[in-house]
């Protein structure tokens, strides 16, 4: 019995020695290697901010005509925008009655609503020169922006559509092909000016704002237009029959005629426009 117990003890000691040889010894802390993650996300490099687009520069070109240089007989070009809506008979009747020539800028939208007034224009070719104010009265600016709350064309293609659409509507209405263009708000960016000029148009600025977009009162409108000097180009509106400004326009026309003013259309005289709008 004692021999059996001694043999068992010896066997247990042998087995323990075998397992001790197969178990790796503990490593010092300095030798422990941390496990490597399966996937390590690279640290993003510093990203430079995208360059800012150049600030949009809008211009409102001036236009002057050749002066008469005759004392008491200033030469003035009257221009009227027919944007949308109806026609101001106060102004139209004065122009016809007093035989005062003027250049009228019409939109396609206005032409559709005013065939009777168009007939008056066409019946008086010695008085009225009809030119292009665009298809839908959209500012001719080839980048997105708001001008007086009106969204611009926003791209070169849209500027072209505004110009060509207006011209096409005029020809369909029986009007000779236009040579001048004035965009909604009369503001442009320089690249759009280049695009419109490349289409063969002169761009009609002005030197006297007669009616402040037809928003001024009758008295101040009359004073503004009556103050026009030799070589000035006056801009006013002929499509707001309910606005007080129309009364002031009509009175100013009579005032100027009484003074001996020589009224001309843009097609009748030489002109000079800044921002490369006519040169």
C-alpha positions in Angstrom: 0.0 0.0 0.0 2.8 2.4 0.9 4.4 1.5 -2.4 1.3 2.4 -4.3 1.0 5.8 -2.6 4.6 6.6 -3.3 4.2 5.8 -7.0 1.1 8.1 -7.3 2.9 11.0 -5.7 5.9 10.5 -8.1 3.5 10.5 -11.1 1.8 13.7 -10.0 5.1 15.5 -9.6 6.1 14.4 -13.1 2.9 15.6 -14.7 3.3 19.0 -13.0 6.8 19.4 -14.4 5.6 18.6 -17.9 2.9 21.3 -17.8 5.3 23.8 -16.3 7.7 23.4 -19.3 4.8 23.9 -21.9 3.4 27.1 -20.2 5.2 30.4 -21.4 6.8 32.3 -18.7 5.5 35.8 -17.8 7.2 38.6 -19.8 8.4 41.9 -18.2 6.0 44.8 -18.7 8.5 46.5 -21.0 8.3 43.6 -23.4 4.5 43.5 -23.7 3.3 44.4 -27.2 -0.3 45.9 -27.5 -2.4 44.1 -30.1 -2.8 46.0 -33.4 -6.4 46.9 -34.4 -7.7 45.2 -37.5 -8.2 48.5 -39.3 -6.8 51.9 -38.3 -8.5 55.0 -39.7 -5.9 57.5 -41.1 -5.8 60.9 -39.5 -7.3 63.3 -42.1 -4.8 65.9 -43.4 -5.7 69.5 -42.9 -8.1 70.6 -45.8 -7.7 74.1 -47.2 -10.9 76.0 -47.5 -12.4 76.2 -51.0 -11.5 79.5 -52.7 -14.4 82.0 -52.5 -16.0 83.1 -55.7 -15.3 86.7 -56.5 -17.9 89.1 -55.2 -20.7 89.9 -57.7 -20.2 93.4 -59.1 -23.3 95.0 -60.5 -23.3 98.1 -62.7 -26.0 100.5 -63.8 -24.6 102.0 -67.0 -24.9 105.6 -68.0 -25.8 106.6 -71.6 -25.5 110.0 -73.2 -26.3 111.2 -76.8 -24.5 113.7 -78.9 -25.4 117.2 -77.7 -27.0 119.8 -80.0 -24.8 122.6 -78.5 -27.5 125.0 -79.4 -28.5 127.4 -76.6 -32.2 127.0 -75.7 -32.5 123.8 -77.8 -31.2 121.0 -75.7 -31.2 117.5 -77.3 -32.8 114.8 -75.1 -33.6 111.1 -75.7 -36.8 110.0 -74.0 -36.8 106.3 -73.2 -39.8 104.4 -71.6 -39.9 100.9 -70.3 -43.0 98.8 -70.8 -42.3 96.1 -68.4 -45.7 94.4 -67.6 -49.2 95.4 -67.0 -51.1 98.0 -69.1 -50.3 101.2 -70.8 -50.3 104.7 -69.3 -52.6 106.7 -71.6 -51.6 109.9 -69.9 -48.1 109.5 -71.3 -49.0 107.9 -74.6 -51.6 110.5 -75.5 -49.2 113.3 -74.7 -46.5 111.8 -76.9 -48.9 111.4 -79.8 -50.6 114.7 -79.4 -47.4 116.8 -79.0 -45.6 114.7 -81.7 -42.8 113.9 -79.3 -40.5 111.0 -80.4 -39.4 108.4 -77.9 -37.8 105.0 -77.7 -40.0 102.3 -76.0 -38.5 99.2 -74.5 -41.1 96.4 -74.5 -41.2 92.9 -72.9 -42.8 89.9 -74.5 -45.2 89.8 -71.6 -46.3 93.4 -72.1 -46.8 92.9 -75.9 -49.2 90.0 -75.3 -51.5 92.2 -73.1 -51.5 95.4 -75.1 -52.1 94.8 -78.8 -54.1 98.0 -79.2 -51.3 100.1 -77.9 -48.8 98.3 -80.0 -51.0 99.2 -83.0 -50.6 102.9 -82.0 -46.9 102.5 -81.9 -46.7 100.9 -85.3 -49.0 103.5 -86.8 -46.6 106.2 -85.8 -43.2 105.1 -87.0 -41.9 108.7 -87.1 -42.4 108.9 -83.3 -41.7 105.5 -81.8 -38.7 103.3 -81.9 -39.4 99.9 -80.3 -36.6 98.1 -78.6 -36.0 94.9 -76.5 -36.8 94.9 -72.8 -36.6 91.1 -72.5 -38.9 88.1 -72.5 -40.0 87.9 -68.9 -38.6 91.1 -67.3 -35.7 89.2 -65.6 -32.5 91.1 -64.7 -29.8 90.2 -67.2 -27.2 89.0 -64.6 -25.6 85.7 -65.3 -25.1 84.7 -61.6 -27.9 84.1 -59.1 -28.8 87.2 -57.1 -31.8 89.3 -56.1 -32.1 92.9 -57.4 -35.0 94.9 -55.9 -36.4 91.5 -54.9 -36.4 90.2 -58.5 -34.4 87.0 -59.1 -31.7 87.4 -61.8 -31.4 85.2 -64.9 -28.6 83.4 -63.0 -26.6 81.9 -65.9 -25.3 82.8 -69.3 -27.9 80.5 -70.9 -30.7 82.2 -69.1 -29.5 85.7 -70.0 -29.4 84.6 -73.7 -33.0 83.3 -73.4 -34.2 86.5 -71.8 -32.7 88.6 -74.6 -33.5 86.3 -77.6 -37.0 85.5 -76.2 -37.8 89.2 -76.1 -36.5 89.8 -79.6 -38.4 86.8 -81.0 -41.7 88.1 -79.5 -41.2 91.5 -81.1 -40.6 90.1 -84.6 -43.7 87.9 -84.3 -45.7 91.0 -83.3 -44.6 92.7 -86.5 -41.9 94.9 -85.0 -38.6 95.3 -86.8 -35.7 93.3 -85.3 -34.4 95.3 -82.3 -30.8 96.7 -82.0 -30.9 97.9 -78.4 -31.5 95.9 -75.2 -32.3 97.1 -71.7 -32.7 94.5 -69.0 -35.1 94.6 -66.0 -33.8 96.9 -63.3 -31.2 98.3 -65.8 -28.5 96.5 -63.7 -26.0 94.0 -65.1 -22.8 92.2 -64.2 -19.8 92.8 -66.5 -19.7 89.3 -68.0 -23.4 89.5 -68.9 -22.7 92.9 -70.6 -20.1 91.1 -72.7 -22.4 88.3 -73.6 -25.2 90.7 -74.7 -22.8 92.7 -76.7 -21.6 89.6 -78.4 -25.2 88.9 -79.5 -25.1 92.1 -81.4 -27.0 94.5 -79.1 -26.2 97.9 -77.7 -27.2 98.2 -74.0 -29.3 101.2 -73.1 -28.2 102.9 -69.9 -29.5 106.3 -69.0 -28.4 109.6 -67.4 -31.6 110.8 -65.8 -33.9 108.6 -63.7 -37.2 110.3 -64.3 -39.7 108.5 -62.2 -37.7 106.2 -59.8 -39.2 103.1 -61.3 -42.6 104.8 -61.5 -42.6 105.0 -57.7 -42.1 108.7 -57.3 -44.8 111.3 -56.9 -46.0 113.5 -59.7 -44.3 116.7 -58.6 -40.8 115.2 -58.1 -41.1 113.2 -61.3 -41.9 116.4 -63.3 -39.0 118.2 -61.7 -36.6 115.4 -62.5 -37.5 115.1 -66.1 -37.7 118.8 -66.7 -34.2 119.2 -65.4 -32.7 117.1 -68.2 -29.8 118.8 -70.0 -28.4 118.7 -73.5 -27.2 115.1 -74.2 -29.2 113.4 -71.5 -31.1 110.1 -71.8 -34.1 109.9 -69.6 -35.6 106.7 -68.4 -39.3 106.5 -67.2 -42.1 103.9 -67.4 -45.2 103.8 -69.6 -46.8 100.7 -68.0 -48.2 102.1 -64.7 -51.4 104.0 -65.4 -52.5 104.0 -61.7 -49.2 105.6 -60.4 -48.9 109.3 -59.7 -45.6 109.4 -61.5 -47.3 109.2 -64.9 -49.0 112.5 -64.4 -45.6 114.1 -63.7 -44.1 112.5 -66.8 -46.8 114.0 -69.0 -46.4 117.5 -67.5 -42.6 117.4 -67.9 -42.9 116.5 -71.6 -45.0 119.6 -72.2 -42.6 121.7 -70.1 -39.6 120.5 -72.1 -41.2 121.1 -75.4 -42.2 124.6 -74.4 -38.5 125.3 -73.6 -37.6 124.4 -77.2 -36.1 120.9 -76.4 -35.2 118.7 -79.3 -36.5 115.2 -78.7 -34.7 112.3 -80.5 -34.9 108.5 -80.5 -31.8 106.5 -79.8 -31.6 105.3 -83.4 -31.4 108.9 -84.6 -28.2 110.0 -82.9 -24.8 108.9 -81.9 -24.3 107.9 -78.3 -21.8 107.0 -75.7 -22.3 104.4 -73.0 -20.0 103.4 -70.2 -19.0 99.9 -69.0 -18.5 98.9 -72.6 -22.3 98.9 -73.3 -22.1 100.6 -76.6 -18.4 100.6 -77.6 
